[in-house]
C-alpha cells in the first residue's frame, strides 16, 4: 500500500492517549453479558454464497496478485485560504461554513483549500444538500493546520442523515489535519440498549456513491473526530479509500440501529455484484487510534464488502466487539497487526446476532485474521452463526481476570487456527473453545465442523482446549504447557483427530 510522506502533527491528545493505554493494560477489562441487537435500519437480503472469481483475501486483484492501493497525489495547483473567502478562525464567530464552501467552489482540480489554525463555526448547510455543512469536489483537497490546531465545530444536532463533510461519487481528494466536533453538551454514549440517546451530527465524514458510481482514490489522514451519533467516518459502496492516523472517540450514543461506530466500511445494502461500479473493496483502515469508552464498535465492516485491509490500529475498549465483521456477507478481508486492549466483548468478531430490521447472521467466506495483539478482551476472537472458512493465525492473545476465552468457535465451518499464542486468565478461562451455536431467531444454528487446530501455543493459561461439540475436527501439534487446569477437555461423543 502506498503511504503518504507528509508529516502529521500530533497534539496533547496523543500524550493522554498513551497514558490511557498504559492504565488499561494494568487494570484489564470489564465483563458483561451477551450483546444486544446491532444493525442499520435497512432491510437486506442475505449475501449469496458466490462472489464471482475473487478467491484470496486482502489487497489483491482477482488473480490473487498483490496490489498497491492508490492514494491521491498531493495538490500541485493553487492554495486557497478560507480566511480570504470570509472565514474567521476565532471561536464563536459568524457562520464559517459558507466561506469554506466558497473556497471549495472556487477551486479547480489540483488545488488545495486550507484552514489555518483556529475554530471554524459551521452553522449552515450546503444550499444543494441540507444534510451537510461541506460537500467535497473531486480533485480538491481540504487541509487544516494540524489535528489539534484546526477545529471544525458543527451546529448539526440529531438531524436525519446529517453530515459535517460529505463526498458522493468523488475521487482524488485528500482530507487531512483537523478535528471535527459538535456543540453537543449532553452525555456521551454509554448504554448499548438505549435507542433514545444521541446528539451532534449523524456522521463526521460520509463518503459514498453517486448515481451508482463509487467514490474512490481518497485519503483521510490525521483527523480527530468526536461528538457524533452514528459513524465517525462512514465509507459506503466505495473503494480505494485510505483512512490513516485518525483518532476517533466520544460518540454521543452507542445504542442499536447503527450508533457509535468509529469507522464503518460498508457495501451497498442491495449490491452483491463484484463487477458493479459501486462494489465496496480495496479500502484501507490503517494506523488509527480509538478511545472506545464511548464507542459501540471501533471498526465495523458490513454488507458484502470485500478485500479490504484493517491493520495496525490501536483500540482501547468498546461496548461491543471492537473490530466487527457484522454478519452480512463480508468476505476475503484481512485483519492484521491490530492491538485491542480491554473492552466488554470480543477483540475481533465475525458474524453478528443483532439487527433491528435486517437480521444479521454469518460473515462471508475466507476472511484472514492474523498477527493481532488482543489483551484483556472477553473473547479474543469469536466466530459464529455459520461464518465459513476463516483463517486465524499468529495472533497473540493475553487474557485478563475477566476474560472468558482466547478463541471461541461456534458454527464456523472450515475455520483454521494456526500458530496462535494464548496465555493468562483466571480459573474459568479457556485458551480455545468449540461449542454449539444456538443461533439467533433460528438463523445460524449449528456445531463447529471441519475445524483444524494446529501448531497453537498455550502457555501459563488457566485451561487449554475445550471441545463441547463438533464434527470433522482435527487437533494436531499444539503446545499446551504450564496450564493450571485442564489441558484438554472433550465432551462425550465428540470425535477428534489428533
C-alpha positions as CSV (number, residue, x, y, z in Angstrom):
1,X,0.0,0.0,0.0
2,X,1.3,3.4,-0.9
3,X,1.9,5.6,2.2
4,X,1.7,9.3,2.5
5,X,5.0,11.0,3.0
6,X,3.6,14.1,4.8
7,X,4.4,14.6,8.5
8,X,1.3,14.5,10.8
9,X,1.2,17.0,13.7
10,X,0.3,15.3,17.0
11,X,-1.2,17.4,19.8
12,X,-1.5,16.8,23.5
13,X,-4.4,14.3,23.0
14,X,-1.8,11.8,22.0
15,X,0.1,12.0,25.2
16,X,-3.1,11.5,27.1
17,X,-3.9,8.6,24.8
18,X,-0.6,6.8,25.5
19,X,-1.3,7.2,29.3
20,X,-4.8,5.7,28.9
21,X,-3.3,2.7,27.0
22,X,-0.9,2.0,29.9
23,X,-3.6,2.3,32.5
24,X,-5.9,-0.1,30.8
25,X,-3.1,-2.6,30.3
26,X,-2.7,-2.7,34.1
27,X,-6.4,-2.9,35.0
28,X,-7.8,-5.3,32.5
29,X,-11.4,-5.2,31.2
30,X,-15.0,-5.4,32.5
31,X,-17.3,-8.4,31.9
32,X,-20.8,-8.1,30.6
33,X,-23.4,-10.5,29.2
34,X,-24.2,-11.1,25.5
35,X,-24.6,-8.2,23.1
36,X,-27.9,-6.5,22.3
37,X,-29.1,-6.1,18.7
38,X,-26.9,-4.3,16.4
39,X,-27.7,-3.1,12.9
40,X,-28.9,-0.4,10.5
41,X,-32.5,0.4,9.6
42,X,-32.4,-1.1,6.2
43,X,-33.9,-4.4,5.1
44,X,-31.3,-6.5,3.3
45,X,-31.3,-9.9,1.6
46,X,-28.6,-12.3,2.8
47,X,-25.5,-12.2,0.7
48,X,-25.1,-15.1,-1.8
49,X,-22.5,-17.8,-1.3
50,X,-20.7,-17.0,-4.5
51,X,-18.9,-13.7,-5.2
52,X,-17.5,-14.1,-8.7
53,X,-13.9,-15.2,-9.0
54,X,-12.4,-13.3,-6.1
55,X,-10.5,-16.0,-4.2
56,X,-7.7,-14.6,-2.0
57,X,-8.0,-12.2,1.0
58,X,-6.6,-8.8,1.4
59,X,-5.2,-6.3,-1.0
60,X,-5.1,-8.4,-4.1
61,X,-6.6,-8.4,-7.6
62,X,-8.9,-11.2,-8.9
63,X,-5.9,-13.3,-9.8
64,X,-4.6,-13.1,-6.2
65,X,-1.7,-10.8,-7.1
66,X,-0.9,-8.1,-4.5
67,X,-1.9,-4.6,-5.5
68,X,-0.9,-1.2,-4.3
69,X,-4.0,0.8,-3.3
70,X,-3.5,4.2,-4.9
71,X,-3.8,7.4,-2.9
72,X,-4.3,10.9,-4.3
73,X,-1.3,12.9,-5.5
74,X,-0.9,15.9,-3.1
75,X,-2.1,19.2,-4.6
76,X,0.1,20.8,-7.2
77,X,-2.1,23.8,-8.0
78,X,-3.2,26.8,-6.1
79,X,-3.6,27.1,-2.3
80,X,-6.9,28.7,-1.3
81,X,-7.0,30.1,2.2
82,X,-10.6,30.0,3.6
83,X,-9.9,33.2,5.6
84,X,-9.6,35.1,2.3
85,X,-13.2,34.0,1.5
86,X,-14.6,35.4,4.7
87,X,-13.9,32.6,7.3
88,X,-13.0,33.7,10.8
89,X,-10.8,31.3,12.8
90,X,-11.8,32.9,16.1
91,X,-14.1,30.8,18.3
92,X,-17.9,31.7,18.3
93,X,-17.7,33.8,15.2
94,X,-20.3,34.0,12.5
95,X,-21.0,31.1,10.2
96,X,-17.8,29.9,8.6
97,X,-19.3,27.1,6.6
98,X,-20.4,29.4,3.8
99,X,-16.9,30.8,3.3
100,X,-15.4,27.3,3.3
101,X,-17.9,26.3,0.6
102,X,-17.0,29.4,-1.4
103,X,-13.3,28.4,-1.3
104,X,-14.1,24.8,-2.5
105,X,-16.4,26.2,-5.3
106,X,-13.6,28.5,-6.4
107,X,-11.0,25.7,-6.5
108,X,-10.1,23.7,-9.6
109,X,-8.8,20.1,-9.7
110,X,-5.3,20.0,-8.3
111,X,-6.0,22.9,-5.9
112,X,-5.9,22.7,-2.1
113,X,-8.3,24.5,0.3
114,X,-6.5,25.2,3.6
115,X,-7.9,26.1,7.0
116,X,-5.4,27.9,9.2
117,X,-5.2,27.2,12.9
118,X,-8.4,28.2,14.7
119,X,-12.0,27.2,15.3
120,X,-14.5,27.3,12.4
121,X,-18.1,27.6,13.3
122,X,-20.3,25.5,10.9
123,X,-23.8,26.9,11.3
124,X,-25.3,26.5,7.9
125,X,-25.7,23.6,5.4
126,X,-25.0,23.4,1.7
127,X,-27.8,25.1,-0.3
128,X,-28.0,22.0,-2.5
129,X,-27.8,19.5,0.4
130,X,-29.4,20.4,3.6
131,X,-27.8,17.4,5.4
132,X,-24.2,18.5,5.0
133,X,-22.1,21.5,6.2
134,X,-19.5,20.9,3.5
135,X,-19.6,19.0,0.2
136,X,-16.4,17.7,-1.4
137,X,-15.4,18.2,-5.0
138,X,-13.2,15.8,-7.0
139,X,-9.6,16.8,-7.2
140,X,-9.8,19.4,-4.5
141,X,-8.0,18.8,-1.2
142,X,-9.2,20.1,2.2
143,X,-6.4,20.5,4.8
144,X,-6.1,22.1,8.2
145,X,-3.0,23.2,10.2
146,X,-2.9,20.1,12.5
147,X,-5.3,17.8,14.2
148,X,-5.4,19.8,17.4
149,X,-4.8,23.2,15.8
150,X,-7.7,23.4,13.3
151,X,-11.2,22.6,14.6
152,X,-14.5,22.4,12.7
153,X,-17.3,22.9,15.2
154,X,-20.7,22.0,13.7
155,X,-24.2,23.0,14.9
156,X,-25.8,19.9,13.5
157,X,-27.6,18.2,16.3
158,X,-29.5,15.0,15.6
159,X,-30.9,15.8,12.1
160,X,-31.6,12.7,10.0
161,X,-28.5,11.8,7.8
162,X,-26.7,14.9,9.0
163,X,-23.0,15.0,7.9
164,X,-20.3,17.5,8.6
165,X,-18.4,16.6,5.4
166,X,-20.0,14.6,2.5
167,X,-18.4,13.3,-0.6
168,X,-20.6,11.3,-3.1
169,X,-19.0,9.9,-6.2
170,X,-15.9,11.9,-5.7
171,X,-12.3,11.0,-6.4
172,X,-8.7,12.2,-5.9
173,X,-9.3,14.0,-2.7
174,X,-7.2,14.4,0.5
175,X,-8.9,15.4,3.7
176,X,-6.3,16.0,6.5
177,X,-5.0,17.7,9.6
178,X,-8.0,19.0,11.6
179,X,-10.7,17.9,14.1
180,X,-14.4,17.6,13.6
181,X,-16.6,18.0,16.7
182,X,-20.0,19.4,17.6
183,X,-21.7,21.7,20.0
184,X,-23.3,18.7,21.8
185,X,-23.1,19.3,25.6
186,X,-25.1,16.4,26.8
187,X,-23.9,12.9,28.0
188,X,-21.8,10.7,25.8
189,X,-23.0,7.2,24.8
190,X,-22.7,4.6,27.5
191,X,-25.8,2.3,27.2
192,X,-25.8,-0.1,24.2
193,X,-29.5,-0.8,24.7
194,X,-30.6,2.9,24.7
195,X,-32.0,3.9,21.4
196,X,-33.0,7.4,22.5
197,X,-29.6,8.8,23.3
198,X,-27.7,11.0,20.8
199,X,-26.8,14.4,19.6
200,X,-24.4,16.1,17.2
201,X,-24.2,15.1,13.6
202,X,-25.0,11.6,12.5
203,X,-21.7,11.3,10.6
204,X,-18.4,13.2,10.9
205,X,-17.3,12.3,7.3
206,X,-19.5,10.4,4.9
207,X,-18.1,9.0,1.6
208,X,-20.5,7.2,-0.7
209,X,-21.6,6.6,-4.3
210,X,-23.5,8.9,-6.6
211,X,-25.8,7.5,-9.2
212,X,-24.3,4.1,-8.8
213,X,-20.7,5.3,-9.1
214,X,-18.3,4.8,-6.2
215,X,-16.1,7.4,-4.5
216,X,-12.5,6.3,-4.9
217,X,-8.9,7.3,-4.5
218,X,-9.4,9.2,-1.3
219,X,-7.1,9.8,1.7
220,X,-8.5,10.7,5.1
221,X,-5.5,11.4,7.3
222,X,-4.7,12.8,10.7
223,X,-8.2,13.8,11.7
224,X,-9.8,13.9,15.2
225,X,-13.5,13.1,15.2
226,X,-15.7,13.3,18.3
227,X,-19.2,14.1,19.5
228,X,-21.1,12.3,16.6
229,X,-24.0,10.0,16.9
230,X,-23.7,7.2,14.3
231,X,-20.3,6.9,12.5
232,X,-17.2,8.9,12.9
233,X,-16.2,8.0,9.3
234,X,-18.6,6.2,7.0
235,X,-17.4,4.7,3.7
236,X,-20.2,3.2,1.7
237,X,-20.2,1.5,-1.7
238,X,-16.8,3.0,-2.4
239,X,-13.2,1.7,-3.0
240,X,-9.6,2.8,-2.6
241,X,-10.3,4.9,0.4
242,X,-7.4,5.0,2.8
243,X,-8.1,6.1,6.4
244,X,-4.8,6.7,8.3
245,X,-3.7,8.3,11.5
246,X,-7.1,9.4,12.7
247,X,-8.2,9.5,16.3
248,X,-11.9,8.7,17.0
249,X,-13.7,9.0,20.3
250,X,-16.8,10.3,22.2
251,X,-19.8,9.1,20.3
252,X,-23.0,10.6,21.8
253,X,-24.9,7.2,21.5
254,X,-24.0,3.6,21.4
255,X,-27.5,2.1,21.0
256,X,-28.9,-0.3,18.4
257,X,-29.6,0.7,14.9
258,X,-26.0,1.8,13.9
259,X,-25.0,4.2,16.6
260,X,-21.5,4.8,17.9
261,X,-19.3,3.2,15.2
262,X,-15.8,4.7,14.9
263,X,-15.1,3.7,11.3
264,X,-17.7,1.8,9.1
265,X,-16.8,0.3,5.8
266,X,-20.0,-0.8,4.0
267,X,-21.1,-2.4,0.8
268,X,-24.4,-1.3,-0.6
269,X,-27.4,-2.9,1.0
270,X,-28.7,-4.4,-2.3
271,X,-25.3,-4.8,-4.0
272,X,-24.0,-8.3,-4.4
273,X,-22.2,-8.0,-7.8
274,X,-18.4,-7.6,-7.6
275,X,-18.4,-6.3,-11.1
276,X,-20.6,-3.3,-10.3
277,X,-19.3,0.3,-10.3
278,X,-20.2,0.6,-6.6
279,X,-18.7,-2.6,-5.4
280,X,-17.1,-2.0,-2.0
281,X,-13.4,-3.2,-1.9
282,X,-9.8,-2.2,-1.5
283,X,-10.4,0.2,1.3
284,X,-7.6,0.5,3.9
285,X,-8.1,1.3,7.7
286,X,-4.5,1.7,9.0
287,X,-2.8,3.2,11.9
288,X,-5.8,4.8,13.5
289,X,-6.5,5.1,17.3
290,X,-9.8,4.7,19.1
291,X,-10.8,5.6,22.6
292,X,-13.6,3.0,22.9
293,X,-15.1,4.2,26.2
294,X,-18.0,5.7,24.2
295,X,-17.9,3.6,21.1
296,X,-20.2,0.6,20.3
297,X,-17.7,-0.7,17.7
298,X,-14.3,0.8,16.8
299,X,-14.1,-0.7,13.2
300,X,-17.0,-2.3,11.5
301,X,-17.3,-4.0,8.1
302,X,-20.9,-4.7,6.9
303,X,-22.8,-5.9,3.9
304,X,-20.8,-7.7,1.2
305,X,-17.7,-5.5,1.3
306,X,-14.5,-7.5,0.4
307,X,-10.8,-7.4,0.0
308,X,-10.3,-4.6,2.5
309,X,-7.4,-4.2,4.9
310,X,-7.8,-3.3,8.6
311,X,-4.2,-3.1,10.0
312,X,-2.0,-1.5,12.7
313,X,-4.9,0.2,14.6
314,X,-4.9,0.7,18.3
315,X,-8.2,0.3,20.1
316,X,-8.7,0.7,23.9
317,X,-12.1,-0.6,25.0
318,X,-15.5,-0.6,23.3
319,X,-19.0,-1.6,24.4
320,X,-19.4,-4.4,21.9
321,X,-16.9,-6.2,19.6
322,X,-14.0,-3.8,18.9
323,X,-13.4,-5.0,15.3
324,X,-16.6,-6.4,13.9
325,X,-17.5,-8.2,10.7
326,X,-21.2,-7.6,11.0
327,X,-22.8,-10.7,9.8
328,X,-24.0,-9.6,6.3
329,X,-21.7,-11.5,4.0
330,X,-18.4,-9.6,4.4
331,X,-15.7,-11.7,2.7
332,X,-12.0,-12.0,1.9
333,X,-11.0,-9.2,4.2
334,X,-7.6,-9.1,6.0
335,X,-7.4,-8.1,9.7
336,X,-3.8,-7.9,10.9
337,X,-1.4,-6.3,13.3
338,X,-4.1,-4.5,15.3
339,X,-3.8,-4.0,19.1
340,X,-7.1,-4.3,21.0
341,X,-7.0,-3.6,24.8
342,X,-9.8,-4.3,27.1
343,X,-13.4,-3.8,26.1
344,X,-16.6,-5.5,27.1
345,X,-16.9,-8.0,24.2
346,X,-14.6,-9.7,21.7
347,X,-11.5,-8.1,20.4
348,X,-12.4,-9.3,16.9
349,X,-15.7,-10.9,15.9
350,X,-17.0,-12.5,12.7
351,X,-20.8,-12.9,12.5
352,X,-23.3,-11.0,14.5
353,X,-26.6,-11.9,16.2
354,X,-28.2,-8.5,16.2
355,X,-30.2,-6.4,13.8
356,X,-33.3,-4.3,14.1
357,X,-35.0,-4.6,10.6
358,X,-32.3,-6.5,8.8
359,X,-31.3,-9.6,10.7
360,X,-27.6,-10.4,10.8
361,X,-26.0,-13.8,10.9
362,X,-22.9,-15.0,9.1
363,X,-20.0,-13.0,7.8
364,X,-18.7,-14.2,4.4
365,X,-16.1,-16.7,3.5
366,X,-12.3,-16.5,3.5
367,X,-11.6,-13.7,5.9
368,X,-8.0,-13.7,7.3
369,X,-7.3,-12.7,10.9
370,X,-3.6,-12.7,11.8
371,X,-0.8,-11.2,13.8
372,X,-3.1,-9.2,16.1
373,X,-2.4,-8.4,19.8
374,X,-5.5,-8.9,21.8
375,X,-5.2,-8.0,25.5
376,X,-7.9,-8.5,28.2
377,X,-10.9,-9.0,25.9
378,X,-13.9,-11.1,26.9
379,X,-13.1,-13.2,23.9
380,X,-10.0,-12.6,21.9
381,X,-11.6,-13.8,18.7
382,X,-15.1,-15.0,18.2
383,X,-16.6,-16.7,15.1
384,X,-20.3,-17.6,15.0
385,X,-23.6,-18.2,13.1
386,X,-22.2,-20.1,10.1
387,X,-19.3,-17.8,9.1
388,X,-17.2,-20.1,6.9
389,X,-13.5,-20.7,6.1
390,X,-11.9,-18.1,8.3
391,X,-8.1,-18.4,8.7
392,X,-7.0,-17.3,12.2
393,X,-3.2,-17.4,12.7
394,X,-0.3,-16.0,14.5
395,X,-2.4,-13.9,16.9
396,X,-1.1,-13.2,20.4
397,X,-3.9,-13.3,23.0
398,X,-3.3,-12.3,26.6
399,X,-6.2,-12.9,28.9
400,X,-7.1,-10.8,32.0
401,X,-9.0,-11.9,35.1
402,X,-12.4,-11.2,33.4
403,X,-11.6,-12.9,30.0
404,X,-13.7,-16.0,29.2
405,X,-11.9,-17.5,26.1
406,X,-9.0,-16.8,23.8
407,X,-10.5,-18.1,20.6
408,X,-14.1,-19.3,20.5
409,X,-15.7,-21.1,17.5
410,X,-19.4,-21.9,17.3
411,X,-20.9,-22.6,13.9
412,X,-17.8,-21.7,11.9
413,X,-17.4,-24.3,9.2
414,X,-13.9,-24.8,7.7
415,X,-12.2,-22.4,10.2
416,X,-8.4,-23.0,10.7
417,X,-6.5,-22.0,13.8
418,X,-2.7,-22.0,13.3
419,X,0.2,-20.6,15.3
420,X,-1.8,-18.6,17.8
421,X,-0.2,-17.9,21.2
422,X,-2.6,-17.7,24.1
423,X,-1.8,-17.0,27.8
424,X,-3.3,-15.9,31.1
425,X,-6.8,-15.9,32.5
426,X,-8.5,-17.0,35.8
427,X,-9.8,-20.4,36.5
428,X,-12.8,-20.2,34.1
429,X,-10.8,-19.2,31.1
430,X,-10.1,-21.5,28.2
431,X,-7.5,-20.8,25.6
432,X,-9.6,-22.3,22.8
433,X,-13.2,-23.4,23.0
434,X,-15.5,-25.1,20.5
435,X,-19.2,-25.1,21.3
436,X,-22.7,-25.4,19.8
437,X,-24.2,-22.3,18.2
438,X,-27.7,-21.6,19.4
439,X,-28.2,-19.2,16.6
440,X,-30.4,-16.1,16.6
441,X,-34.1,-16.3,15.9
442,X,-33.5,-19.6,14.1
443,X,-30.6,-18.4,12.0
444,X,-27.0,-19.7,12.2
445,X,-27.8,-22.8,14.4
446,X,-25.1,-25.4,14.2
447,X,-22.0,-27.0,15.6
448,X,-18.3,-26.5,14.8
449,X,-17.4,-28.5,11.7
450,X,-14.4,-29.0,9.5
451,X,-12.2,-27.3,12.1
452,X,-8.4,-27.6,12.2
453,X,-6.5,-26.5,15.3
454,X,-2.8,-26.8,14.5
455,X,0.5,-25.6,16.0
456,X,-1.0,-23.2,18.5
457,X,0.8,-22.4,21.7
458,X,-1.0,-22.2,25.1
459,X,1.3,-21.4,28.0
460,X,0.6,-20.3,31.5
461,X,-3.1,-20.2,30.7
462,X,-5.8,-21.3,33.1
463,X,-7.0,-24.0,30.8
464,X,-6.1,-25.3,27.3
465,X,-8.6,-26.6,24.7
466,X,-12.3,-27.3,25.4
467,X,-14.5,-29.1,22.8
468,X,-18.1,-29.3,23.8
469,X,-19.5,-30.1,20.3
470,X,-18.3,-30.6,16.7
471,X,-17.6,-32.9,13.9
472,X,-14.7,-33.4,11.5
473,X,-12.3,-31.9,14.0
474,X,-8.5,-32.0,13.8
475,X,-6.3,-31.0,16.8
476,X,-2.6,-31.6,16.0
477,X,0.9,-30.4,17.0
478,X,-0.3,-27.9,19.6
479,X,1.9,-27.0,22.6
480,X,0.0,-26.9,25.9
481,X,2.3,-26.1,28.8
482,X,2.2,-24.6,32.3
483,X,-1.6,-25.0,32.4
484,X,-3.2,-24.7,35.9
485,X,-6.3,-26.6,35.0
486,X,-7.2,-29.0,32.2
487,X,-5.0,-29.2,29.1
488,X,-7.8,-30.6,27.0
489,X,-11.5,-31.4,27.7
490,X,-13.5,-33.2,25.1
491,X,-17.2,-33.9,25.6
492,X,-18.5,-37.4,25.4
493,X,-19.4,-38.5,21.9
494,X,-17.2,-35.9,20.1
495,X,-14.5,-37.4,17.9
496,X,-11.3,-35.6,17.4
497,X,-8.5,-36.4,15.0
498,X,-5.1,-36.0,16.8
